[in-house]
Amino acid sequence: MNDSEAETLRRFQAGESIDQIARRRGFVGRTIQDHLVKAIEAGAPLAMEQFFTSAQAEELGGAVSHIGPRGLTGLGEELGGKYEIAELRLFRALAARERRSA
């Protein structure tokens, strides 16, 4: 992680929302979400429930199981555009970590 990604993680862990961090740091929310993906991939202790309700996680997991290894665009289409690509990246990073831990 670079310094900017680490600062985003620090703020998120301190309780700031993605929107608050973006506003205060002068970024768009998508950039903050991408920073958090990098943090997850680097092993930061972030959990699925910090980003998604259990219903959302189930819906996303079901769509991934249904469409197989298609890219995020295909996943987004499967879900009717309900989630932004940055949200799908977060889910994918968290789910991959969960699979590795199982």
Helices and strands as residue ranges (DSSP letters): H 3-13, H 18-25, H 29-41, G 48-50, H 54-67, H 72-78, H 85-101
